[in-house]
Amino acid sequence: MKSIKSIIKNSIMVIAASAITVSCSDDFFDVNDNPNSPSISTPGLTLTVAQQNFTYLNATSMNYLGNYIVYNWATPSNWSANQDLFRYNINNTFYSNIFETSYSSIFKDLTYVKNFEDASGAVDYGNYDVIAETLKGFQYQHLVDLYGDIPFSEANLRGNNTTPKYDDAETIYKATIDSLTNAATLALNPSEVAEDPGSSDIFFGGDMTKWAQFANTIKLRMLVRLSNTGQDAYIKDQIALIDANGAGYITSDVSANPGYSQNENQQSPFYGYAGYDTAGEETDRHDYTVATDYLISFLQEKNDPRIDLLFNTPTSGADHKGAPQLISLPGTGFTSNDLSKIGDGLLKSPDQDQPIMLLSEALFLEAEAVQRGYMDGDAQDLYEMAIEASFDYLGAEGAEDYYSQAEENVSWEASSNKIEAIITQKWIALNGVSGIESWIELTRTGYPANLPIPVDSDGKRPVRLLYPSSEYSRNGDNVPAQTAADAFTNNPFWK
């Protein structure tokens, strides 16, 4: 059994060096050798690296992008960063690392883990298979939601196919749902000689019941996303399969932590990315990432105490202040000293767990599924439990007082549209944690309603990303035809 200290030594340094840039080698869809140098890896070593790459991408680029698209964050007047985000300048290089890292690193390593067989036949790696399938399902869901058709059935085949075809988005969704069903079943029924992932698993330490719950929850997210497609019978049948395996859904936040610390290249990903360096000084990104005026006003109008944990008060003032997403802000009153930056409820410490899926999100998903008639339960109880979980994650107090207010999209009883209330509260809960999910949910539901659109854009919010330039150069015969307008007009299949 490897120690946490050993995992840090063997993997986290590698991730820090490689997570920001992506290789453009010819074996884009090949399975790599062990990232730690030996020519042959093991599932344990490779799993840890795959989980770290997965965690870093979701916590940084995907989270940051989503928070700007849903108008949570702005940039102060003394910085020129993020102008492409304000302009919605989506092209074939815009956040291309989301697609590229998923295939060149995450799927590559997870496929290695899934396909690994012990030559002697003495070791059963079935538990590793479950973990790999679950994480692949999580990431495939996001790629379909963000890109549409993507390589799937022919991807990750090593040298047997370096130019995989693009599969239909809905077909991938259904296949992924099936794989998550299978993963949950296998997680609950391991063989007697199945290898315990132990500390190689930086999510759950090898607790396979928790992996079954996580697989079920990802699957529920995908099923709820299909709610506008006229497939209610399919959704109910699939939820019945979740009920049948008996594991239920996650009961606490899903987080990664291989032993994060204040040391160089070992900080919790989001903390080091948008928070503070190893000397405790704020990073440039923390200085140029501030709250929007819209969000500050929304939280204040709803008497939401989470505002004090989501955002710090400005160094030059006593009250929270935000800014519009605008390239040419006034030079006075809108500098980084005048505005509220990302707060201590999100940036807790360099060794904090890095959240992957919050309990609050799972409870909001369950509340929506009940409200839509897909499953039994009390939607109001689930909704209020979700808000309480959000307060708990941030360290805020007064959840019951908050949701007892007679406010639209706060109190369940006072909300005329229950789905709008659920999604609006999910938007608050996911602030700074999973911005990409908030963006996808905004595309699906239109909530939160009336979010501003930056004046420096063309006046229309994007609904997807474009395939990266690297795909056109290495797999051009298979990339679907696409124009720049598709980022704003070509909705996901479930819309």
N, C-alpha and C positions, 0 to 999 in steps of 0.2 A: 504494500500500500504506500503510495507516494504521499509525502507530507505537503501541506500548503506551501511551505517554504520552497520545496522542490519544484512545485508547479510554477510558482512565481519565477524561479530561476530559469526554468526550461521553456516558458511560454510568454510571459507578459512582456519581456524585453523584446521578443520577436514581434509581438503585435504592435507595440509602440512604434517600432521602426517601419512597419509595413502598412499600418491601417490607413494612413492618409493617402498614399500613392498606390496605384495598382499597376502590376506588370502587364505589358502588352505582348507577351510571348506568344508563339504560334500554338502552344498547347493550352489555349484559353479554357477549353473544356476538359483538359486532361486532369487526372488525379495526381497531385503533387507528391513528391517524396516528403519525408518528415521535415517540417520546417526547422527543426533544431539540428540539422546536419547529417545524421545517419542516413544511409541509403534506404533502409527499411524502418518504417515507423511501427507503432503499435496503436491499437484503438484508444488506449488510455491517453497517450501523448497527443495524438491527433485530435481527439475529442476536445481536450482542453483548449487547444489552439483554435479549433472551429468555433467553440462557444465564445471565446474571447473576441474573435473577429466579428462574429454575429452580434455580440453585445456592443462592441465599439460602433459598428455601423448604425445600429438602431438607436443608440444613445446620442450620437453626434449628428452626422449629416442628415439622417432621416428625421430626427427630432427637430433639429434646427430649421430645416426647410419647412416642415409642416407648421411650426409655430408662426412663421412669417406669413404663410399662405392664409391661415385662419385669423390673421390680424391680431395676434397676441403681442408681438414684439415689434419694436421700431429701432431706428438708429439715430443717435443724437447729432446735433449740427456740427460738432467738432470732429466728426469722422466721415469718411467717404465710403465706408464699407457697405456691402449689401445692395448696391444700386441695381444689380440684375434682379434681385428679389422685389424691389419696389416697382421696377418696370415690367415685371413678369416676362423677362427676357428669356423665354424658354427655347433653347435650341438643342443641338445634338451633343453639346458639351456641358450643358447645364445639369449639375449634380449627377453626372454620368457614373460616378463611383458607386451609386446605389445599385445599378445594373451590373457593373463590372466586378465589383467586390463580391457580390452575391455569387456570381458564376466562377470567377477566377480563384476564389478563396473559400468562401463558406460552403457552397455546394460541393466543391471539389473535395474538401476535407471530410464533409459529412458522408459523401459517397464512399470515400475510402473506408471510413468507420463502418458503414453499413455493409459493404462488400467483403470486409476482412474475414478470412477463415483461418483458423489455427491449423497449420500443416499436420500436426499430430492428431488432430481431432479430439484432443483432450479438454479443450476449453470452449465453452459455449458463450458467444458474444451477443446473445439475443437481446440483452438489456441495452447494449450499445446501439443495436439496430433500432430499438424503440426510441431512444433519445434522438438519433439521427433523423428518423422519419418525422418526429414531432417538430424539430427545429426546421427541417426542410419545408414542412407544411406551413409553418408560421411565415417563412420568408417567401415561399411561392405565392401565398395569399397576397402579400404586399406587392409583389412584382406584377401579378395579374391586375390588381387594383390600380397600379400606377402606370402600367404599360400596355395592358391588353394581352394580345397573343404574344407568347414567349417560347423559347426552346424548353421542352419538357421531356417528351418521350425519347428523344435522341440525344438529350444533353447528358453530360458527365459520363460519356462512354470511352474516355481516354482516347488513344490514337485510333480507335475503330471508327470514330466519326468526329472530325474537328469542325464540321460545318452542319450542325444539327438544324432540322426543320423547325419552324415555328408552329406550335399547336394552338388550337382554338381555346380562347380564354375560358369559356364555360366548361369545356371538356376538362381542362386542367383543374378547375375548381372542383368538379365532381370527383375526379380521380384523387385529388388531395384530401377531400372529405373522406373518401374510402380509406385512404392510407392512415388518416388519423383515427378512424374507427378501429382499424387493425392494430395500430400502435397501442391504443388504450387497452384493447383486449390482451395483447401480448404482455404489456406491462403488468397486468394483474395475474398473469398465468405463466411466470417464468419457469424454465426447466430447473430441475434440482441441482444441476451443475452450472447454472448460469453465473458468469463472472459478475461480481459486484463492482460497478464503476467507482464506488467510493469517492475519494477526493478528486478523482479525475473529472468528475461531474461538478462543475462550479456553480450549478443551479440548485440542485437538490441533494447533493452528496450521495447519489445512488438510490434515493427513495423512489421506488418505482410506482407506488401508489400516487405520489404527487405528480409523476410524469403522466399517469393515466388521467388525472384531473386536469392537467395542463392541456393534454391533447383534446379532451372533451371540450374545454373552454375555447380553444382556438376553433374547433369545429363549430361550436355554437356561434362564435363571431361570424364565421362564413355563412352559416345558415340564415342568421338574421339579416345579413347583407343581401340575401336573395329575396327579401320580403316583398320587393316590388316587381318580381318576375312572374307572378302567377303560379308559383310552384308550392303552394301551401301544403299540399298533400305530401310532397317529397320532404319538405322541411319537418313536418310532424313525424314522418316515418324515421327520419334520421335522428330526431331528438328521442324517439322511442328506443333507438339503439343505444344512445347515451344512457338512458334510464336503465336499460337492460344490463349494462356492464357494472352498474352499481357504484362507480367511483365518485360520481357527481362532478362538481366543478371546483376550481381552486378556492381555497378557504383562507388564503393569505396572499400577500404580494409575491409575484414571481420575480426573483432577483438573482443576479450573478455576483459572486465575490470569490476570487481565488486567493484573496489575502491582500486587498488593496491597502496602500499605505502612502505616507507623505513622500516617500523616496522617488527619485527620478524614474519616470516611465512606469510607475506602479500606482498612480492615483486612480481612483474611481473615474471612469471615462468622462461622464458629463461634468464632474467637478473640475477635472483638469482642462476640459475643452472650453467651458464657458464660465469657469469660476476663478480658481486661484492656482498659482504655481507652487513649486516645492518649498519656496521661501515664505509662502503665505501671502504673496503680493497678487493683486488681481491681474488676470490676463487681459490682453487687449480686447478679446472678444467679450469679456465681462463688462469692460468699460463701454463698449459700443453696442451692447444689447440692453435695451430698456423697454419698459412697458408702453403699450399704445395708450393714447388718450381714451379711446373707446372702451378698452378693457378696464382701465382704472375707474372710469365713470360707471360702468356696468356693475362692478363689484361694490363700489361705494353706494350706489342707488339701492342695491339689494342688501345693504348692511351685512356684507360678507366678511367675516373676520379672517378668512383665508388670505385676504389681500396682504396682511402683514407678514405672511410666510412666503407667498409667491413673489413679493417684491419688497426690496428695502426702501426706506424713505430716502429722498435725495440728501446728499451731503450739505447742500446749501439751503435746505428748507425743512420744515417740520411735518409736512403732509406729502402723501403720494402724488406724483405727477407723471403723466405720460405724454407721448408725442404722436402725431399722425405719422403714418408711413409716407414720408415726403423727402425728396432729395434735397430740396432747398429750404431747410428749416431756418428760422431766424437765428442769428448768431447769439442773441441775448435771450436767456431764459430757457434755452433748449439744448444746452451742453450736457455732457455726461454728469456733471456735478449738479445739474438742475432736475434730473429725471430719475425715476425709480428703476433700479437695476434688478436682475434676477436675485431672488431672496434666499434666506437661510433655510427655508423649508424645503427647497430644492437642492441647495448647495450646503449640505449639512457638515460634511467632513471629507478629507481625502480618502478615508477608508470606508466610506459609506457603501452599502449595497447598491448596485446599479439596477434599478427597476427595469423589467422587461414587459410585464403585464401587471397592472395594479388590480388588487381585489375590487376596488371601486368600479373599474371597467367591467369586470366579470358580473358584478351585481347589477349594473345598468343593462348589460346584455340580457340577463335573466329577466329583469323587469320588463324590457321591451318584448321579449319572447312571450311572457305571460300576457302582457297587454294586447298583443296581436293574436292571442288565442292558440299559440303553438305549444304551450306547456301549462301545467297547472301551477298554482301558487298565488301569492298576494303581491300584485305589482307595486302597490304603495309601500308595503313593508320592504321589499327589495330596493325600491327607489330610495327610501330613507336610510336603509342600511348602507347603500352605496355612498350617499353623502357623508354619513358617519365615517366610513372607511377612508374617504378623501381627507376629511379633517384629521383623522388619525395619522395618515401618512405624512401630512405636512407638520403635524404637531400643534394643530389649532384646537381651540376649545369652543364650545357653544353650538355644536351641530344641531341639537334639537331645537334650541331657540331660533336658529337660522331657518330651518325648514318648516317651522311652525308659523312663520310670518304669512300673512295673507297677500302674498306676492306671486304674480304670474311667473311660472317657470322656476319657482322656489318651493312654495307649498304645493303638495300634490292636489289637495282639494281645490286650491285657488287657480290651478292651471287648467285652462279650457282645452288645451291640446296636450294630452299626456305624453305622446311621442316627442313633441317639441320640448317638453320639460325634461324628459330623460336625456335627449341629445344635448340640450343646452347645459345641463348639469355635468354631463360627461365631458363637454368641452372645457369646463372649468377644472374638473378633476385631472384631465390629461395635460393641462397647461405645463409646459416645461418637461414633461415626462414622455409623452408619445404624441408629438405634434402631427406626425404622419397619419395616425389614426383619426385625429380630429379633422384633418383635411379630407380624408376619404369619406368620413361620415357626413361632412358638410356637402360633399358632392352627391352622396346618396340621398340625403334627406332635405337639404336646403337649410338646415339648422346648425348653429344659431342663425336666426333670421336677421336680416338687415345689417350684416357685417359690412363695414366700409370696404371699398376697393381703392387702392392707391391712385391718386390723380396722375401720377407719372406713367401709369399703365394705359392700355387701350380701352380700359373700362370693363373688361370681362375677366373673371377669375379662371385660372386654368383648372382643368379636370383630369389631366394626366401629364406624364413626362414623355419625352421623345426618345426613341432608340438612340444609343450613343454612336458617335462617329466610328468608334472602334469596331462596332458590329458591321457597319457598311464596308469597312476595309477588309475584314476577315471572313465575313459570312454574308456578303452582299446579295448573293443569289436567293437567300432565304428570308431576308428581312422584309416584312410587309411594307408596301408603298405607304408613304407618310408625307404630310406637308406640315409646315409650321402651324397652320391653323388647327391641326388636329389636337394640339395641346389644349385648345379652348372649346372645341366643338365635338370631338369624338369621345362621347361619354363611355365609361365602362359598360360591359354587357348587362350588368345588373341595374343600371339606372333606368 
